Amino acid sequence: QVQLVESGGGLVQPGGSLRLSCAVSGNIFSVYTMGWYRQAPGKQRGLVARISTGGTTNYADSVKGRFAISRDAAENTVYLQMNSLQPEDTAVYYCNWNLGDINYWGQGTQVTVSS
């Protein structure tokens, strides 16, 4: 089992910034991918960003240049720095741990961008 605990969500004005954190614990293998997904009301959950143990990153087109994913291997923590936030970024953000067909999810953290 892998446990994921997210933090850092909240309310921010358009153009503002937030940093999400996801602490990982449990039966962690040495090679896995961490990612952030989001789900807005009435929409499907979709990929925001992910990072491999080797440091390779992927981003959704809608967040490229504004969001940055990083990981602290020593702390087993992954971060999502979100800048220039817009109302369309409003969603519940979920941390994900992936190894092949195995996925674990955090409980989700709400991000609301509104004036």
N, C-alpha and C positions, 0 to 999 in steps of 0.2 A: 504493500500500500504506500501511496505517496500523498502527503497532505500539503495543500497550498493555502496560504493565508494572505489575502490582499489587503492593502491599505492605501490611503492617499486620495480617494475620490472626494468630491464635494461640488460646491457651487462656485462658478467663476464667471467673470464678465467676458464678453467677446474680446479677443486679442490677448487674453490672459494665459497663464501657464499653470500646469499641475504636474506633479510627479507621482506616478503609481509605483507601488512596491509589491513584490510577491515573494514571500519567504517559503522555501521548499524544505520539507523534512520527510523522513521515512526511508523506504527501500529504494534509494536512488542509484541508478546505474551510472557508469562513467560517461556514457555517450547517450545523449538525449537532446531534444529540442524544447526550448521554452518559447511561449508566445503569449500574445495578448489578442483577444477577440472582443468584439462588442456587439451588442444587440439593442437596437432602438425599438420603441413600441411599434408593433405591427410589422416588423422586419425580421429577416432571418439573421442569425448570428454569423458574423463574418470576420475574417482575419484582419487584424490591424498591423501587427508586426510579429516577427519571430526571429530567434537567434539560436544557432547551433552551438554545441560545445566548442567547435573550432572557431566560433566568432562570426560565421557567415550570417548575414541579416537579410530579411525580406520585408518589404513594406507594401501595404495597400497603396494604390496610386493616389488616393484621396488624402493621404497623410505624409507622403514623401516631402522632405524638406521642412516639415514642421514637427514631426515626432521622431524620437530616437530611442531605440531599445538597447539595453546593456545588461550585463550580468556580472555579479561578483561571485566567482567560483568558491572562494574561501568561505563566504557567508551563505552560499546556496540561495542567493537572492537575485531576482531579475527586476529591472526597472523599466518604466516607460516614461520618458520625459516628453511632455506634450506642450508645445508652444503655439502661439497664434491660434488659440482655440476659437472655434466658430460654433454657432448654434447647432449646426448639423453634426457636430461631434458628440452631442448629447446622447448618452446611451448607458447601459450597464456594461462595464468592462470586466471581462473574465480572464484570469490567468490560466494557462494551459501547459501541461507537461506531456510530452509525446515521445514514445519510443515504438516505432513501427505501427502496429494496430492498437497499441495501448495508449489511452488518453486519461488523464486526470484533470479535473477542473476545480478552480476555486469557487467560492460562494458568490463572487461578483461584487463590484463596487460601483456605485452610481456616480456618473460625471454629468453635471448639468451646466450648460453654457447659456447664460441668459443675462440680459441687462435689467 
